[in-house]
Amino acid sequence: MIATVLDRYPTPPCAALLGLQIVGVDRPGRSVRVRFEARPEFCNPAGNVQGGLLTAMLDDSMGPAVLIETDAALYPVTISMNVTFLSPAKPGPIYANAFIRQLGKTIGFLESCLEDEDGVEIARATSSVRLMPMRLEPLAVDPSPQDEPRRRWA
């Protein structure tokens, strides 16, 4: 993993479920590379990762691209997302390459593609997002052994 503005925030539970890790950032190219871990529990009866979970991975790669690009000043809320599935995905590492195509004052246009460890493309998505100001509000003290204060995305 590499250091990003996202390190200031706890990992959302949905991202933790998917095993999200930011493994690359290209600021001039307005893109991020994200690693997910597709668990066996994500599979359908055919043994392939269920399409809804692949869609969540695509969505969860495009959001961090906006957060990193704007230094967490703006939070993207998906308005619409179009997904095309290209090949079945098996459990294991899945990588997303997410790109910001355009950011306006209130709307953004994003793209992402998923691939397996061998570079075989699994799925692609385009997304329109509403750009909202990022708001932080303090959370109660985490009851974990570290007992450190935590913050969340609002």
C-alpha positions, -999 to 999 in steps of 0.1 A, spaced: 0 0 0 11 36 -6 3 67 15 -26 88 4 -51 113 18 -73 83 25 -50 73 54 -66 101 74 -99 81 75 -108 46 87 -115 21 59 -153 19 53 -166 -16 61 -176 -22 25 -141 -15 13 -127 -37 41 -150 -65 30 -136 -63 -5 -100 -61 7 -94 -27 -8 -58 -15 -9 -45 15 -29 -14 3 -47 -7 31 -71 -15 67 -78 -8 87 -110 -16 123 -101 -8 137 -136 -29 109 -152 -57 114 -126 -58 76 -119 -54 51 -91 -47 14 -90 -65 -6 -64 -61 -41 -53 -91 -61 -40 -92 -96 -26 -121 -117 -40 -129 -143 -14 -144 -177 -20 -176 -165 -3 -181 -140 -31 -186 -168 -57 -218 -179 -74 -227 -216 -79 -205 -217 -110 -174 -207 -89 -171 -172 -103 -172 -140 -84 -207 -127 -84 -213 -97 -107 -227 -75 -80 -194 -78 -60 -174 -70 -91 -196 -39 -96 -189 -29 -60 -152 -32 -67 -155 -10 -97 -175 16 -77 -151 14 -48 -121 21 -71 -136 52 -87 -145 69 -54 -109 69 -41 -97 84 -74 -119 115 -67 -110 117 -30 -72 115 -38 -75 140 -67 -93 166 -46 -73 159 -14 -106 147 2 -123 181 -4 -150 164 -25 -169 131 -20 -184 114 -50 -219 101 -49 -228 78 -78 -256 90 -100 -254 63 -126 -230 35 -134 -228 13 -165 -210 -20 -162 -199 -44 -189 -187 -79 -178 -160 -93 -201 -148 -125 -185 -154 -146 -154 -134 -138 -122 -121 -164 -98 -113 -158 -61 -80 -141 -55 -64 -107 -62 -83 -85 -86 -69 -51 -97 -88 -20 -107 -75 9 -127 -97 39 -121 -96 71 -141 -111 106 -137 -123 117 -172 -137 150 -161 -145 168 -129 -168 198 -130 -181 219 -101 -208 195 -91 -206 165 -115 -178 141 -124 -173 114 -151 -152 84 -141 -141 50 -156 -126 19 -142 -116 -16 -154 -110 -48 -134 -83 -73 -143 -69 -105 -127 -33 -111 -118 -25 -121 -154 -39 -89 -168 -71 -105 -182 -98 -79 -183 -128 -89 -162 -152 -59 -163 -154 -22 -172 -175 6 -158 -183 42 -165 -199 64 -139 -214 98 -134 -211 112 -99 -224 141 -79 -195 159 -62 -204 167 -26 -183 186 0 -165 161 23 -177 165 59 -161 149 88 -177 144 122 -161 128 152 -170 93 161 -171 79 196 -139 63 209 -134 29 192 -138 1 217 -109 -17 202 -77 -24 222 -60 6 206 -87 28 221 -80 56 196 -105 82 185 -119 75 150 -135 96 123 -158 87 96 -170 99 62 -202 119 63 
